[in-house]
Amino acid sequence: MLIKLTGGTVYDPASGIDGKKQDIYIKDGRIVNQPGPDVQIDKEYDLSGKVVMSGAIDMHTHIGGGKGNIARTLLPEDHRMDPVHRTDATRSGTGHAMPSTFVTGYRYAEMGYTAGFEPAVLAVNARQAHMEMADIPILDKGGYVMLGSDDYLLRMLTAKKDQKAINDYVAWTLQAAKGIGIKVVNPGGISAFKFNQRKLDLDEKNSHYGVSPREILQVLATAVKQLGITHPLHVHGCNLGVPGNMNTTLDTIQGIGGLPMHLTHIQFHSYGTEGDFKFSSGAAQIAEAVNRNKNITIDVGQVLFGQTVTASGDNMRQHANHKHASPNKWVCMDIECDAGCGVVPFKYKDQNFVNALQWAIGLETFLLVDDPWRIFLTTDHPNGAPFTSYPHLIRLLMDKSFRNDMLATIHPEAQKMTTLASIDREYSLQEIAIMTRAGAARLIGLQDRGGLSAGNWGDITVYTDNADREKMFAKPDYVFKDGELVVRDGTVVHSKWGTTHIVKPDWDPSIEKDLQKYFDRFLTMKVGNFKISDDEFTDIGRGSLTAHPLKGEVA
């Protein structure tokens, strides 16, 4: 079937197209070059006056894994009524802060998103995470596998194993857990919490293993680079949420020695200690460091006001924050020799000084980082806000007047502590397309997503141009997934299954001999059960696996 999208105004940064009227053709799910005059068009859509972009990609969103199910169980009231879509609780497809899998796929698609990546897949729990994501309709999925507090790696570092051995372990884990990248959460800190350490700074040693977070970051960033994995080491740093942690973040950037590194939800790591409240914005210093160090990419983790739930592998910091739980209930847990988990409900309030300044810090960061190819639009769903708030966030970035109107309503002391009112920058449509499409695809290593040139899959979103960018991005006219129309006028009209994106780096098979002994002695799961086979994805009939080439390989 040949589909023609006629006369739309295209924003396709991957091809260098910035607001140009052109036709797009789709055949057998992929975008193709303009056919000859004698070729029959089976279906045509008139997109005159419309804005056309590729399908959006959320490169950091918590949509699969045990923490999400804990959050849903902890907050049944969150599923009594979806305040955005007014969904009755008596139906299974509900949830605001942590919606059900079904709702997750629909809500993302209804905003023009066609892919989402889970940033914290515990290797020991990867099968459950993938099964949960396989239940999300329409979206492509993928996961970053968590290392850095796992007992096996820390033992390797204590024993001074060489970089090649660590590379083999990282590659083996990626293949076993079916990931597309490696994530570190509070490096060494989740483990240190199990030995009653309540904080762990960048050069402070884990009391049991004698290893510092800096050492962990350096060996894992080196492994990711040497293995040829496109996505840089994905880092949730030390001291999340702690006043003064901007210095730790700046030291982390400097101390990685030029290796590629992605710093996630940077807003939560950009705090100073100035002012009467001993809490201030470090956004300007962080943005300056990012602008200067081209090896660094970031996503923001924007805070937006309202009820949500924080769900993280960083049980050290979640335990420290449990006293702020709203409503007052929380869960922290250790997970065998692998990692941990903390779930703390939270309500961000515009008249709370700290919350209001967090909101401003995120926006400052967005507006002060120069290169839209190295900064990405996230709320760290659901930690800063649910992903359904993205259209509102986009309007804040694109409309200075609206932004300043909002600024005028927050806590007055927070207004005094931010430079937000003096920043004139407004994001363009092309920059939004970079952050949410082309840049995200390039960062993750997706070879045929995030663009509209021939050969790319037909993931396409069509909007009616509207000066109110929140309304525009909240309700696309059309969304195509793999060339099939799935959304019309902001409503899902057809459901299908996406693919799961992975990488397959090589490792020395001899590593499995030692891993076999380790599993038999220390873990309740056998090594054979730990590894996920390709068939487990394809046999359930919900999508497929797509393995992307490593750097230097030919697609």
SENUMAR-762804 format. One record per residue (C-alpha): residue number from 1; residue in three letters; x, y, z. Coordinates in steps of 0.5 Angstrom, whole numbers, plus 500, padded with zeros to 3 digits. Example, Ala and Ser with C-alpha at 12.3 -4.5 7.8 and 13.67 -1.06 7.14 Angstrom:
2
1	ALA	525	491	516
2	SER	527	498	514
This chain:
555
1	MET	500	500	500
2	LEU	503	507	498
3	ILE	501	513	502
4	LYS	502	520	501
5	LEU	502	526	506
6	THR	501	532	502
7	GLY	503	539	503
8	GLY	505	539	510
9	THR	510	544	513
10	VAL	516	539	515
11	TYR	521	540	521
12	ASP	526	534	520
13	PRO	533	536	524
14	ALA	536	529	522
15	SER	535	531	515
16	GLY	537	539	516
17	ILE	529	541	514
18	ASP	527	547	518
19	GLY	520	549	516
20	LYS	519	547	509
21	LYS	513	544	505
22	GLN	514	538	502
23	ASP	510	531	501
24	ILE	512	525	504
25	TYR	511	518	502
26	ILE	510	511	506
27	LYS	510	504	503
28	ASP	510	498	507
29	GLY	511	501	513
30	ARG	517	506	511
31	ILE	518	512	508
32	VAL	520	512	501
33	ASN	523	517	495
34	GLN	517	520	491
35	PRO	515	515	486
36	GLY	514	516	479
37	PRO	508	519	476
38	ASP	505	512	474
39	VAL	505	509	481
40	GLN	498	509	484
41	ILE	497	512	491
42	ASP	493	508	495
43	LYS	491	513	500
44	GLU	493	521	501
45	TYR	492	526	507
46	ASP	492	533	505
47	LEU	496	536	510
48	SER	496	543	508
49	GLY	497	548	513
50	LYS	500	543	518
51	VAL	506	542	522
52	VAL	509	535	520
53	MET	515	532	525
54	SER	517	525	526
55	GLY	514	521	532
56	ALA	517	523	538
57	ILE	522	519	543
58	ASP	522	520	550
59	MET	529	518	552
60	HIS	528	517	559
61	THR	521	515	562
62	HIS	520	510	568
63	ILE	515	505	564
64	GLY	517	498	566
65	GLY	519	495	572
66	GLY	518	493	579
67	LYS	518	500	582
68	GLY	512	502	577
69	ASN	508	496	580
70	ILE	509	498	587
71	ALA	507	505	586
72	ARG	501	503	583
73	THR	499	498	589
74	LEU	501	504	594
75	LEU	497	509	591
76	PRO	490	506	589
77	GLU	487	513	590
78	ASP	491	515	584
79	HIS	487	510	580
80	ARG	480	512	582
81	MET	480	518	577
82	ASP	485	520	572
83	PRO	484	528	573
84	VAL	487	529	566
85	HIS	482	525	562
86	ARG	477	524	567
87	THR	477	516	567
88	ASP	473	512	572
89	ALA	476	508	577
90	THR	472	502	575
91	ARG	476	501	569
92	SER	482	498	568
93	GLY	485	503	564
94	THR	487	508	569
95	GLY	492	512	573
96	HIS	495	519	573
97	ALA	502	519	576
98	MET	503	512	574
99	PRO	498	510	569
100	SER	497	502	567
101	THR	501	500	561
102	PHE	495	500	557
103	VAL	494	508	558
104	THR	501	509	558
105	GLY	501	507	551
106	TYR	495	511	549
107	ARG	497	517	552
108	TYR	504	517	549
109	ALA	501	516	542
110	GLU	495	521	543
111	MET	501	526	544
112	GLY	505	524	538
113	TYR	510	520	541
114	THR	512	513	538
115	ALA	518	511	543
116	GLY	519	511	550
117	PHE	526	508	554
118	GLU	526	505	561
119	PRO	532	508	564
120	ALA	533	503	570
121	VAL	532	496	568
122	LEU	535	492	574
123	ALA	538	486	571
124	VAL	536	481	576
125	ASN	528	483	574
126	ALA	529	485	567
127	ARG	524	479	565
128	GLN	519	483	569
129	ALA	521	490	566
130	HIS	520	487	559
131	MET	514	483	560
132	GLU	511	490	563
133	MET	513	494	557
134	ALA	511	489	552
135	ASP	504	490	555
136	ILE	504	498	553
137	PRO	501	498	546
138	ILE	503	502	540
139	LEU	510	505	543
140	ASP	517	502	541
141	LYS	521	501	547
142	GLY	528	499	550
143	GLY	531	499	557
144	TYR	538	502	560
145	VAL	541	496	564
146	MET	543	498	571
147	LEU	550	497	574
148	GLY	554	500	579
149	SER	552	498	585
150	ASP	551	490	584
151	ASP	555	486	588
152	TYR	559	482	582
153	LEU	562	489	579
154	LEU	564	491	586
155	ARG	568	485	587
156	MET	571	486	581
157	LEU	573	493	582
158	THR	576	491	589
159	ALA	580	485	586
160	LYS	583	490	581
161	LYS	580	486	575
162	ASP	583	489	568
163	GLN	578	493	564
164	LYS	577	488	559
165	ALA	574	483	564
166	ILE	569	489	566
167	ASN	568	490	559
168	ASP	566	483	558
169	TYR	561	483	564
170	VAL	558	489	562
171	ALA	557	486	555
172	TRP	554	480	558
173	THR	549	483	562
174	LEU	547	488	556
175	GLN	545	481	552
176	ALA	543	477	558
177	ALA	538	483	560
178	LYS	536	485	553
179	GLY	538	493	554
180	ILE	540	498	549
181	GLY	545	502	554
182	ILE	548	502	561
183	LYS	545	506	567
184	VAL	548	508	574
185	VAL	544	510	579
186	ASN	548	513	585
187	PRO	554	509	583
188	GLY	556	505	589
189	GLY	551	508	594
190	ILE	545	503	593
191	SER	550	498	595
192	ALA	553	503	601
193	PHE	546	504	604
194	LYS	545	496	605
195	PHE	552	497	609
196	ASN	548	503	613
197	GLN	552	508	610
198	ARG	547	514	609
199	LYS	551	518	604
200	LEU	556	517	599
201	ASP	560	523	595
202	LEU	564	522	589
203	ASP	570	520	592
204	GLU	568	517	599
205	LYS	569	510	599
206	ASN	563	504	600
207	SER	565	502	607
208	HIS	564	494	605
209	TYR	568	494	598
210	GLY	573	500	599
211	VAL	571	503	592
212	SER	569	510	590
213	PRO	563	513	586
214	ARG	568	516	581
215	GLU	572	509	580
216	ILE	565	506	578
217	LEU	563	511	573
218	GLN	570	511	570
219	VAL	570	504	569
220	LEU	563	503	566
221	ALA	564	509	562
222	THR	570	506	559
223	ALA	567	500	558
224	VAL	561	503	554
225	LYS	566	507	550
226	GLN	570	501	548
227	LEU	564	496	547
228	GLY	562	501	541
229	ILE	555	502	545
230	THR	552	509	542
231	HIS	548	511	548
232	PRO	553	514	553
233	LEU	554	511	560
234	HIS	547	514	563
235	VAL	548	517	570
236	HIS	544	518	576
237	GLY	549	522	580
238	CYS	551	522	587
239	ASN	547	526	592
240	LEU	541	527	588
241	GLY	536	533	591
242	VAL	542	535	596
243	PRO	543	542	597
244	GLY	550	544	594
245	ASN	550	538	590
246	MET	552	542	584
247	ASN	559	542	586
248	THR	559	534	586
249	THR	556	535	579
250	LEU	561	539	576
251	ASP	566	535	579
252	THR	563	529	576
253	ILE	563	532	569
254	GLN	570	534	570
255	GLY	573	528	573
256	ILE	570	523	567
257	GLY	576	525	563
258	GLY	573	527	556
259	LEU	569	520	556
260	PRO	562	520	553
261	MET	557	521	559
262	HIS	549	523	559
263	LEU	547	526	566
264	THR	540	525	567
265	HIS	535	529	571
266	ILE	540	534	572
267	GLN	535	539	575
268	PHE	535	534	581
269	HIS	543	535	581
270	SER	544	543	580
271	TYR	543	546	587
272	GLY	547	551	591
273	THR	547	553	598
274	GLU	546	561	598
275	GLY	540	565	601
276	ASP	536	565	607
277	PHE	534	558	606
278	LYS	541	555	604
279	PHE	538	553	597
280	SER	539	556	591
281	SER	540	555	583
282	GLY	546	552	580
283	ALA	543	552	573
284	ALA	548	557	570
285	GLN	554	554	573
286	ILE	551	547	570
287	ALA	549	550	564
288	GLU	556	553	563
289	ALA	560	546	564
290	VAL	555	543	559
291	ASN	556	548	554
292	ARG	564	547	555
293	ASN	564	540	555
294	LYS	562	537	549
295	ASN	562	530	551
296	ILE	557	531	556
297	THR	549	530	554
298	ILE	543	531	559
299	ASP	536	531	560
300	VAL	533	536	565
301	GLY	528	532	569
302	GLN	523	538	570
303	VAL	519	539	576
304	LEU	512	541	575
305	PHE	507	543	580
306	GLY	502	537	582
307	GLN	501	530	585
308	THR	506	525	583
309	VAL	510	519	586
310	THR	517	519	586
311	ALA	520	512	584
312	SER	527	510	584
313	GLY	533	505	584
314	ASP	536	510	589
315	ASN	533	507	596
316	MET	539	511	599
317	ARG	536	518	597
318	GLN	529	516	597
319	HIS	530	513	604
320	ALA	532	520	606
321	ASN	526	524	603
322	HIS	521	519	606
323	LYS	519	524	611
324	HIS	517	529	605
325	ALA	512	523	603
326	SER	505	526	601
327	PRO	501	522	602
328	ASN	504	520	608
329	LYS	506	513	606
330	TRP	513	510	602
331	VAL	516	504	601
332	CYS	524	502	601
333	MET	527	495	599
334	ASP	533	492	598
335	ILE	534	487	592
336	GLU	539	481	593
337	CYS	546	483	591
338	ASP	543	487	585
339	ALA	540	494	587
340	GLY	534	497	591
341	CYS	528	501	590
342	GLY	524	507	593
343	VAL	517	509	592
344	VAL	515	516	595
345	PRO	509	519	593
346	PHE	510	527	593
347	LYS	506	533	591
348	TYR	510	539	588
349	LYS	507	546	590
350	ASP	508	552	587
351	GLN	508	556	594
352	ASN	513	552	597
353	PHE	520	555	596
354	VAL	524	549	595
355	ASN	519	546	590
356	ALA	518	553	586
357	LEU	525	554	585
358	GLN	526	547	583
359	TRP	521	549	577
360	ALA	525	555	576
361	ILE	532	551	576
362	GLY	529	546	570
363	LEU	527	552	566
364	GLU	533	555	567
365	THR	537	549	565
366	PHE	533	548	558
367	LEU	534	556	556
368	LEU	542	556	558
369	VAL	544	550	555
370	ASP	546	552	548
371	ASP	546	546	544
372	PRO	539	543	543
373	TRP	542	536	540
374	ARG	545	535	547
375	ILE	539	537	552
376	PHE	533	533	552
377	LEU	526	534	554
378	THR	524	530	560
379	THR	520	530	567
380	ASP	524	524	569
381	HIS	517	521	569
382	PRO	514	520	574
383	ASN	519	523	579
384	GLY	518	531	577
385	ALA	511	530	574
386	PRO	507	525	569
387	PHE	509	525	562
388	THR	502	527	560
389	SER	505	534	562
390	TYR	510	535	556
391	PRO	505	539	552
392	HIS	505	544	558
393	LEU	513	544	559
394	ILE	513	545	551
395	ARG	509	552	552
396	LEU	514	554	558
397	LEU	520	553	553
398	MET	517	556	547
399	ASP	513	562	550
400	LYS	517	567	554
401	SER	510	571	556
402	PHE	507	565	559
403	ARG	513	563	562
404	ASN	513	570	566
405	ASP	506	569	568
406	MET	507	563	571
407	LEU	513	565	574
408	ALA	509	571	577
409	THR	505	566	581
410	ILE	510	562	585
411	HIS	513	563	592
412	PRO	515	570	592
413	GLU	522	568	595
414	ALA	523	563	590
415	GLN	522	569	584
416	LYS	528	573	587
417	MET	532	567	587
418	THR	532	565	580
419	THR	534	569	573
420	LEU	528	566	569
421	ALA	525	573	568
422	SER	531	576	565
423	ILE	532	570	560
424	ASP	529	572	553
425	ARG	530	565	549
426	GLU	524	562	546
427	TYR	525	555	543
428	SER	523	554	536
429	LEU	519	548	533
430	GLN	526	546	530
431	GLU	529	546	537
432	ILE	523	542	540
433	ALA	524	537	534
434	ILE	531	536	535
435	MET	530	535	543
436	THR	524	530	542
437	ARG	526	527	536
438	ALA	532	527	532
439	GLY	537	528	538
440	ALA	534	523	542
441	ALA	534	518	536
442	ARG	542	520	535
443	LEU	543	519	542
444	ILE	540	512	543
445	GLY	543	510	537
446	LEU	536	508	533
447	GLN	538	508	526
448	ASP	532	509	523
449	ARG	527	513	527
450	GLY	527	520	529
451	GLY	527	523	522
452	LEU	523	523	515
453	SER	528	521	510
454	ALA	527	515	506
455	GLY	529	509	509
456	ASN	526	511	516
457	TRP	520	507	519
458	GLY	514	511	518
459	ASP	513	514	525
460	ILE	510	521	524
461	THR	506	526	527
462	VAL	502	532	524
463	TYR	500	538	528
464	THR	495	544	527
465	ASP	500	550	528
466	ASN	497	554	534
467	ALA	500	560	538
468	ASP	498	556	544
469	ARG	503	551	544
470	GLU	500	547	549
471	LYS	494	546	545
472	MET	498	544	539
473	PHE	502	539	542
474	ALA	497	536	546
475	LYS	493	534	541
476	PRO	496	532	534
477	ASP	491	531	528
478	TYR	495	525	526
479	VAL	500	520	528
480	PHE	503	514	524
481	LYS	506	508	527
482	ASP	510	504	522
483	GLY	506	507	517
484	GLU	499	505	520
485	LEU	495	511	522
486	VAL	494	510	530
487	VAL	491	517	532
488	ARG	486	522	529
489	ASP	485	528	532
490	GLY	488	526	539
491	THR	484	520	539
492	VAL	487	513	538
493	VAL	484	509	532
494	HIS	488	503	532
495	SER	493	499	536
496	LYS	499	495	534
497	TRP	505	493	538
498	GLY	512	496	537
499	THR	519	493	537
500	THR	524	493	543
501	HIS	531	496	541
502	ILE	537	493	544
503	VAL	545	492	542
504	LYS	549	486	542
505	PRO	556	487	544
506	ASP	561	481	544
507	TRP	564	478	550
508	ASP	569	473	552
509	PRO	565	466	553
510	SER	570	464	559
511	ILE	566	470	563
512	GLU	560	465	564
513	LYS	565	460	568
514	ASP	566	465	574
515	LEU	559	468	573
516	GLN	556	460	574
517	LYS	560	459	580
518	TYR	557	466	583
519	PHE	550	465	581
520	ASP	550	458	585
521	ARG	553	461	591
522	PHE	550	468	592
523	LEU	544	468	588
524	THR	537	465	588
525	MET	536	465	581
526	LYS	540	461	576
527	VAL	544	464	571
528	GLY	540	460	566
529	ASN	534	464	568
530	PHE	537	470	569
531	LYS	539	470	561
532	ILE	533	473	557
533	SER	532	469	550
534	ASP	530	473	544
535	ASP	524	468	543
536	GLU	521	471	549
537	PHE	520	477	546
538	THR	517	474	539
539	ASP	513	468	542
540	ILE	508	472	545
541	GLY	506	476	539
542	ARG	507	483	541
543	GLY	512	486	537
544	SER	519	484	535
545	LEU	527	485	537
546	THR	531	490	533
547	ALA	538	490	534
548	HIS	542	496	533
549	PRO	549	496	530
550	LEU	555	498	535
551	LYS	559	504	533
552	GLY	564	502	527
553	GLU	559	497	525
554	VAL	555	497	518
555	ALA	548	497	519
